[in-house]
Amino acid sequence: EAQVTQNPRYLITVTGKKLTVTCSQNMNHEYMSWYRQDPGLGLRQIYYSMNVEVTDKGDVPEGYKVSRKEKRNFPLILESPSPNQTSLYFCASSWAGATNEKLFFGSGTQLSVL
Amino acid sequence: LAKTTQPISMDSYEGQEVNITCSHNNIATNDYITWYQQFPSQGPRFIIQGYKTKVTNEVASLFIPADRKSSTLSLPRVSLSDTAVYYCLVGDGWDAGNNRKLIWGLGTSLAVNP
């Protein structure tokens, strides 16, 4: 089954404790992206990757890092989480990132930073 | 910049047809119109996409007038399980890699009642 898998589904942490949210897709997609979703603000793009070893900042990249060492994986790293990073996070992928392509989303990671 | 405007919320009853209209006055010539559905705490899911006239799939129909300044998502005979947020998307600006971007608004929250 074609899918984007995120882990963990829920995460509670404390300020400053480094964490990683994993994302994996099994569709051989070149394009992968991370979003955060906050009430009243909609989905905002954090980082995206057009292919292996190619990453670019989205609209809200501050406080986040990503890496794309393999085509299928695109982890999101919070080196020193802060409470304003409490949010619902989604990973997504598509063939090549064109806007007329279908975006496949993961089930989300609800992060709480205390 | 292209911007989409859609109703914040809509109510319907089981078995009715629901039409959600989105305006996108500044849509670019090459942009497609894409609709996604999102259930609470889940990632958005692609519903339908079109460029002009009418598109129909097993889930919905999409009507696009000749001027493409608006589009209407039509859900036939809705059920309780269609209660979700529906997003209308068109291209909006360019990212760091000169790729067309999608900006996610707040969508339309559809409530289907028994």
Interface residues (C-beta under 8 A of the other chain):
Chain A: V4 Y35 G40 G42 L43 R44 Q45 Y48 M50 D56 K57 G58 L88 F90 A92 G97 A98 T99 N100 K102 L103 F104 F105 G106 S107 G108 Q110
Chain B: D31 Y32 T34 Y36 S41 Q42 G43 P44 R45 F46 Q49 L89 V90 G91 D95 A96 G97 N99 R100 K101 L102 W104 G105 L106 G107
